[in-house]
Amino acid sequence: MTAERAVAGFVARVLSAVPPASGAVVMGTGIVSIGLSIDGQETLSRVLLVLAAAVWAVLGLLLAGRVLLDRTRARREAGVPGALTGVAGTCVLGARVSLLGWHHEAAALLALAVCVWVVLVPHILRSWTTPTVGVSFMLAVSTESLAVLAAVIGTRDRVRWLALASYVVLAAGVAAYAFVFARFDLRQLLVGGGDHWVAGGALAIATLACGRAAQAAQSFDTLHGLAAAFAHASLVLWIAAALWLPALIAGELVSRRLNYDLRRWSTVFPFGMYAACSFVVGDVERIGGLVDFARVWVWVAFAVWLAAVTGLLRHTASLWREHVLRAATVRTR
């Protein structure tokens, strides 16, 4: 076996093993990039943006390949909540590029995310199972991610109907959270593989959506009266999201899940989202303490991101060694 064929075989094996929830890598990397950008760490933020965009493109090509070559698998994977990580990852990427002034790109990503959300959600609801686990909260996260990006674009481009649409989607996301939470198995705090953190992250992105809704209301005279209500609601949601942290951290201390798991990228996302939403709520409610918290927490999120990247690289190296050993065994037979 030549080196080229060995590499090609390894790449094919890795890509075939990529699960539906792989969009969490884009979500986690993108939201930490956003937090770093808000904190003024633009160079580091752009490095993470490039990585997030590269992973997003690879996953997009993989999805297209599966739809064309393995429709049975593609249809099956479209029915699991983890598939919605693609929607949220696309919206997070759109929110990040909007900070660069890439207005058309952000709008195109929003349109793409809406189309994918509309296609996936009916399949997922038809296949819904209870009790729910952490990844089930992607129903709420993906919906709130649409609200965030719609509010950002509506505010920036002064598109009133888009701002109003973000309010409706925000409410739908909160309703989706209540739907999932009512069926959530709290034992996941001890036995979950990392995606249980989305229980808190889903409230954090609802907080961010509410804060962005307040900013959108402030930019339109006809909506200005809603700004204070959304700002106060964002603070209430921030408190509710923060209440998850002691339980989530305690679960980690008790269970000590130190082995790498792809679901750990669903831990990275909430860490980054807690920082991002704190920056925004601190701004709209003029609470300096929240901004100070965000400036510290964004580096905690970056450290968690580094740990996930290290685990991913080690896992990939392990797969490569296993692939080489298997190829060598085949040659000697």
Stockholm file with secondary structure:
# STOCKHOLM 1.0

chainA/1-333         MTAERAVAGFVARVLSAVPPASGAVVMGTGIVSIGLSIDGQETLSRVLLVLAAAVWAVLGLLLAGRVLLDRTRARREAGVPGALTGVAGTCVLGARVSLLGWHHEAAALLALAVCVWVVLVPHILRSWTTPTVGVSFMLAVSTESLAVLAAVIGTRDRVRWLALASYVVLAAGVAAYAFVFARFDLRQLLVGGGDHWVAGGALAIATLACGRAAQAAQSFDTLHGLAAAFAHASLVLWIAAALWLPALIAGELVSRRLNYDLRRWSTVFPFGMYAACSFVVGDVERIGGLVDFARVWVWVAFAVWLAAVTGLLRHTASLWREHVLRAATVRTR
#=GR chainA/1-333 SS CCHHHHHHHHHHHHHHTCCGGGHHHHHHHHHHHHHHHHTTCHHHHHHHHHHHHHHHHHHHHHHHHHHHHCHHHHHHHTTSGGGGHHHHHHHHHHHHHHTTTCHHHHHHHHHHHHHHHHHHHHHHHHTCCSSBCGGGGHHHHHHHHHHHHHHHHHHHHTCHHHHHHHHHHHHHHHHHHHHHHTTBCTTHHHHCCSGGGHHHHHHHHHHHHHHHHHHHHHTCGGGGGGHHHHHHHHHHHHHHHHTHHHHHHHHHHHHCCCSCCGGGHHHHHHHHHHHHHHHHHHHHTTCHHHHHHHHHHHHHHHHHHHHHHHHHHHHHHHHHHHHHHHHHHHHHC
#=GC SS_cons         CCHHHHHHHHHHHHHHTCCGGGHHHHHHHHHHHHHHHHTTCHHHHHHHHHHHHHHHHHHHHHHHHHHHHCHHHHHHHTTSGGGGHHHHHHHHHHHHHHTTTCHHHHHHHHHHHHHHHHHHHHHHHHTCCSSBCGGGGHHHHHHHHHHHHHHHHHHHHTCHHHHHHHHHHHHHHHHHHHHHHTTBCTTHHHHCCSGGGHHHHHHHHHHHHHHHHHHHHHTCGGGGGGHHHHHHHHHHHHHHHHTHHHHHHHHHHHHCCCSCCGGGHHHHHHHHHHHHHHHHHHHHTTCHHHHHHHHHHHHHHHHHHHHHHHHHHHHHHHHHHHHHHHHHHHHHC
//
